[in-house]
Amino acid sequence: MPIEFRCTQCGKLLRTADSTAGKQAKCPACGAVATIPAAGTMESQVPPPPSATPPLGETWGPPQPAAGSAMPGFSENPFASPSASSSSFAATETGTRTGPPWERDRPSVKSYIDTVKQMYTATTFLFSDMRREGGIGAPLGFALVGGMIGGIVAGAFQVALQSLGMMGQAGLPGGGNAGAAIGGGVIGLVCVVAILPFAIALGLFINAGIVHLMLMLLGGAKYPFETTFRTIAYSAGSASLWGMVPLCGPYINAIVQLVFCVMGLSKMQEISGGKAAAAVLLPFFICCGVVVFAVVAIIGLAAAGAAGGRGL
């Protein structure tokens, strides 16, 4: 049976597992730190305070710890409102980052959905509570799941369009064999599915490496490469689902992932949003500059060659 009791500071009804009895945690409503009573005790049935403020010279509940100090045994917040769902968010930053549901509750369909939901509804909270280190396996797996879902759906949609086109041309002179074209498209999709995980993983490492290099050049790499990789991986794993949207999906994916990366790097590396945006966007602008320079150089050489030919 869960323990239900009221916060001694604000009177909010709280619920937590009976295994947490005796531990200390923070009320999500007012931030008061209290000791969880044992199940069935009178403390678990304390009525709400009669007024919004305690009488003069009295306080409700234990005193708040000083800023920056840690309270013994205070590692996570198991409190949750009785009306909250089982996928409610973990505690805010308390000195120990608990990680997203994908890591905290172990990889599963539910933890993936909960992590994606948290990414889109509480992005700042997710990155504030994400571990900066702890291995790249979990974030890599999360990115692979999202990338595979988006990539497979996008590939299937492309094959379906090609199949419809071939079927429409089959009755025309020289239209070719529609069945063979469809079969070729299906084989191509299977090949893409086989190669996609390696392409996603390689792209993640390259992208994270470039962004981390930019952070180092800008003086924003306060934490190691793994911290940047985790930010990029969870951003990509959530944004890649936009690949399922026909036609404009890849463009939405790129924009959403960019926003997640900027917000994530700001919290994970503890830098300003401007510096995080510069680290993410600089590679893009550098590549665009190189392309523009190459195009201008080619046009200039072609023009010079044409002028030289006329002179002859």
RAPEUR-V509339 format. One record per run of one state. SS is the DSSP state (alpha for helix, beta for strand, coil for the rest). FROM is the first residue (numbers start at 1). TO is the last residue. If there is no record, write none. Layout:
BEGIN
ss;from;to
SS;FROM;TO
SS;FROM;TO
END
This chain:
BEGIN
ss;from;to
coil;1;2
beta;3;6
coil;7;12
beta;13;16
coil;17;17
alpha;18;20
coil;21;23
beta;24;26
coil;27;32
beta;33;35
coil;36;41
alpha;42;45
coil;46;79
beta;80;80
coil;81;100
alpha;101;104
coil;105;108
alpha;109;121
coil;122;122
alpha;123;129
coil;130;136
alpha;137;169
coil;170;177
alpha;178;218
coil;219;224
alpha;225;244
coil;245;248
alpha;249;268
coil;269;272
alpha;273;311
coil;312;312
END
